[in-house]
């Protein structure tokens, strides 16, 4: 990496792939250690749903402790991101197929989609770390749309279980810092999709 992450203002938006939260929190910690100013954002579902992977309150507390600031959880809270020039790059990790579909179709109905829309007004990059069991089914067309959209970049994705979940894609979350660095230079890391 080129060291571009130091002092970078990164919007870190989490959506509802709850089983990947711990991996995303690890990457948020890594970005902070690399010197980034990380702005935490969570979708309404991500910030209010208790699951077997943790309670909403615990997840919010963890995210706030890592970033040192309050999590943005509402449309009203996310709207100023662009007008106030708060971010250099926006990361959505995890990015569900539901969120990717909304982004591909210009739907702004929650904190994360508003954060991305507001950030994009300045033409700055958005990095998506996809995590979904149906990425290669009904949601594939929406990912295809985003592959062709200016300013969108992807963390390389793995077909994590081609026998039991043949349509599933999960980002290699450990590559988030590298993907952010590349996106800041206008580069998409490749291969985008692979399997072990």
N, C-alpha and C positions, 0 to 999 in steps of 0.2 A: 504493500500500500504506500501511497505517496505522502501520507501524513496530513491529508486534507481534512480528516475528521476532527483534528484538534481545533477547538473553538467553533465548529460547525453547529448551527442551530437546527436540530433535528426534531420534527414532529414525529412522535412514535405512537401510532394509532393501533389499538388492539380491537379485534372483533371476536366473534364467539366460537372459535375452535379451541375450546377449553382445555383439551388434552395437550395442547402445545404451549400453554401459558408459561410453564416453568422454563422451557427453552427460550421463550421470548424475553422473560425477565433476565435470564443470564446474558442475553445479548444487549439488553438495555444497560446492565451493569458494565459490560465491556465497553460500550460506547461512551459512557460517563468516564470510565478509567482512561479512555483514549483522549479525553479532553472535550468531548462534545457537550453542548447544552441541550439536554433532552427534555422535550415538552410532552408530557404524557396525556394521551387521549384514549378514551374507551367508548365503544358503542354502548347504547342503552342496555342491550342484552348482556354484554360483557361486564358492565358495571353493576348489574342488579341481580344476576342469576347465581344461585348457590348450586354447585355440582359436586360430584364425587372427587373432583380435582381441586376443590377449595371453595370457600365462601366468597361472595362478592366483596364483603367488607375486608377480608384478608387480602384479596387480590388488589383492591384499591390501596390498602395500606402498604403493601409490598411495592407497588409501582411508585407511590408517592415517596416512600423512603429512598428508593433508588434514584429518583429524579430530583428530589429536594423541592418539590412543588406540588400543588393540587392537581389532580387529574381533571381534565376537561371531559364532561359527560353529556353536554347538551348542545343543541344546534346554536343557541344563543352564545354559549361559551366558545364554540368553534368559529363562528362567523368572523370575528376580528382578525383571525390568523393572517389572512391576505392583506386587508386594509392597513393593519398595523405592522406589516412586514416582519412577522415573528419567526419565520422559518426559511432556511436555505434549501431544505429538502424534506419531503414527507415520506415516512415509512409506514406501511400498513402491514403489521405482523402480529398475530396471524391475520391473513386476509381470506375470509371464507368465500366460497363461490357465490353466495348470496350478495356479499359486498362487491365482489368483482363484477357481477351482473349489473348491479346498480350503477357502478362507475362507468361501465361500458355503455349504458343507456341514459346517462345524464340524470339519474335520479338522486336527489338530495333530500333525504328524509330522516337524517340522524346526525349525531355528532361527528362520526368518522367521515361520512360522505360529504358533509359540510366542510370539514377540515380540509379534505382533498380539494374540493371545489374552490374554496377560498384561497388555498395555497397556489393552485394552478393559475390564478388570475395573473400572476407575474411570470408565467412560463417556466417555472422552475421544476426540477425533476421529482417524480413520485416513484418510489420503489415498493413493489408488492411482493410479499412473502406468502404465497398461496398455501393453504392447508384445507383440503376438502376431499371427501370420499367420492364426489361425483364430478370432479374436474374434467374428466374425459367422457362424460355423458352429456346431459342437457346443458351443462355449464360451459362445455368446450367452445361453443360459438362465441360466448362472451369473452373468454380468455383470448380467442383469436382476434376479436375486435380490439382488445387492449394491446395485443402484440403490435398492431398497426397504428396505434395512437401515439402522437407526438408527446414526449415528456414522460411516458410510462416505461419503467424498467422492472425486470423481475429478478428476484433471488433465484438462482438455479433450483429446479425442482426434481424430486426423486419419485419414481413410481415405487412406493414403499412396500407394497405387497401385491405383486402382479397376479398371484393365484387367488387369494381370498378377497382382494379389493382391486380388481383390474382397472377401475376408473379413478382410483385415488392418486392424488398428487400432494406431496408435502415438501415445502421448501427446505433446503439445507440451511437451517437457521444460523449455523456457525459461519456461514458465508455472508451474513448481513453486512458486517463492516466492509468487506471487499466489494460487495454489490453497491453499497453507498458510494464508496470511493470511485468506482467505475462510472456510476451514473453521474456523478459530479463532473466527470470528464466526457460525458455523452456516449459512454460505452455500455453495451449490454453484454454481461458475462455469458459465455457459451461453453458447453451446450446448455440450453435452457431447461430441457427435460431429458432425463436419462434414467436408467435403472441399473442396479448392481448385478 
